[in-house]
Amino acid sequence: MFFKPTLAFGDHTFRNDKKGALAYFIGGDPDYPNDKGFALTPWVKARYDNAGDKNEGIHIYGSVAITMGNVWVTGKDGKEVMVDKTWVFKNGKDGKLKIIVHKSALPFSPK
């Protein structure tokens, strides 16, 4: 698994194991002290799109699919945050779809 969390930085920008991914989503891991638990945030709504008017942001190559676009999450205060995302999915031998690459970041904002 390759995982680049939206709000990660420094030595913990990239996560290549389950421990690092769980730390980002649920927090509380002393090896990742800056992780507060993204999944524990009281989000009230989420939506996404894939790049392009005709879903050009989706490419399928055999058992692998790549998507690129945006995700919006809304907090209980009504504030919406947009995130750029790229995900790669693979259909496993067990027939289950798995995310094998997850990269998300806040959009670039030039000065």
KAVEN-V995607 format. One line per field, one symbol per residue. phi: phi as a letter, one per 20 degrees, with the letter a starting at -180 (. if undefined). psi: psi as a letter, one per 20 degrees, with the letter a starting at -180 (. if undefined). A space follows every 10 residues. Layout:
BEGIN
phi->???
psi->???
END
This chain:
BEGIN
phi->.dbdfgdebm fdfdcdbfgf ffgffdmnef fcfeedngfe fffdbbbbbd gnfclffccc cmedcdcbrc cdcdefenfd ddcfbcccdc effeneeced ccccbfgfcf f
psi->pppnqgkqrb ikgqpjrhgh ghgghiajoi imiipimgii pmpiqqrrrq qqhkkijppp ndjpppqpbq ppqpriiipp ppppqpqpqp orhjippqpi popqqqqpoq .
END
